[in-house]
Amino acid sequence: MFKFVLVAGLLATVAFAAPLTPEEEEDKREMERIQNESAQYSFDSNIDDGINDGTLRREETRDGTKVTGSYSYSDGYVHRTVFYEADENGYRVIKEDTKEIGEGPQFNADGQADVEGSLIGKYSIKLDKDMEDKHYKDIRS
Ligand SMILES: *[C@@H]1O[C@H](CO)[C@@H](O)[C@H](O)[C@H]1NC(C)=O
């Protein structure tokens, strides 16, 4: 009985969801455009777990159709902060700051270092010699 009522209810919902007229579509788009242009928020969060290398930061601000923000996390050998913005033209990374943790990764004779982060687990990296800057390759298979 319950199944029948549920199916009948779903069918009724589909039957009564008539398509919008072009004018209603236009009104809906206009309403959405106004909502988008007046949207505003701002938030941040911060987990300061320096003991377990689990520091996480995030902040974001929206003003109309433009969103800007940043997030920070640890790779186990480097602390990254990524700054971004998003608008009508999509999402873009503006800047990325990296700061080595402690002495940085300790490479063996093969140029490989084993690293570990509380969020990312244990893995190995290799120095990418093709890059001008110090750049590490994650060599998990
Ligand atoms: C409003 O913004 C959303 C994304 O936040 C977008 O998908 C949508 O197309 C926008 N609507 C209008 C009418 O600009």
The ligand as an ORCA input file, in Angstrom:
! r2SCAN-3c Opt
* xyz 0 1
  C      24.005     32.347    -10.897
  O      25.187     31.787    -10.350
  C      25.315     30.410    -10.564
  C      26.601     29.958     -9.903
  O      26.785     30.506     -8.649
  C      25.322     30.110    -12.052
  O      25.371     28.722    -12.240
  C      24.088     30.675    -12.715
  O      24.163     30.498    -14.105
  C      23.935     32.135    -12.400
  N      22.693     32.624    -12.954
  C      22.582     33.726    -13.697
  C      21.232     34.017    -14.237
  O      23.526     34.459    -13.930
*
